[in-house]
């Protein structure tokens, strides 16, 4: 099975999700939050940096719970993301 390439919007939402999680983590360590969510620190690192822009629903739900973020807020904030075309690109 070949995976369809991500759209610019999906990549931007993934970047935004990572930023949101990183801000919510604050001074807590990646290892602490990853362990609380039942994932590896490397997986959390990939999500926070946008290298894993479309994590599984249950991964996001576990991270939201570990961070004390309401899942509906995470969804709302990520759904509000839009892609701004770069100079020279046509608007979608």
Secondary structure as the mmCIF struct_conf table of DSSP 4:
data_model
#
loop_
_struct_conf.conf_type_id
_struct_conf.id
_struct_conf.beg_label_comp_id
_struct_conf.beg_label_asym_id
_struct_conf.beg_label_seq_id
_struct_conf.end_label_comp_id
_struct_conf.end_label_asym_id
_struct_conf.end_label_seq_id
HELX_LH_PP_P HELX_LH_PP_P1 UNK A 2 UNK A 7
HELX_RH_AL_P HELX_RH_AL_P1 UNK A 8 UNK A 25
TURN_TY1_P TURN_TY1_P1 UNK A 26 UNK A 27
BEND BEND1 UNK A 28 UNK A 28
HELX_RH_AL_P HELX_RH_AL_P2 UNK A 30 UNK A 37
TURN_TY1_P TURN_TY1_P2 UNK A 38 UNK A 38
BEND BEND2 UNK A 39 UNK A 39
HELX_RH_AL_P HELX_RH_AL_P3 UNK A 41 UNK A 49
TURN_TY1_P TURN_TY1_P3 UNK A 50 UNK A 54
HELX_RH_AL_P HELX_RH_AL_P4 UNK A 57 UNK A 67
TURN_TY1_P TURN_TY1_P4 UNK A 68 UNK A 68
HELX_RH_AL_P HELX_RH_AL_P5 UNK A 71 UNK A 79
TURN_TY1_P TURN_TY1_P5 UNK A 80 UNK A 80
HELX_LH_PP_P HELX_LH_PP_P2 UNK A 83 UNK A 86
TURN_TY1_P TURN_TY1_P6 UNK A 87 UNK A 88
HELX_LH_PP_P HELX_LH_PP_P3 UNK A 89 UNK A 91
#
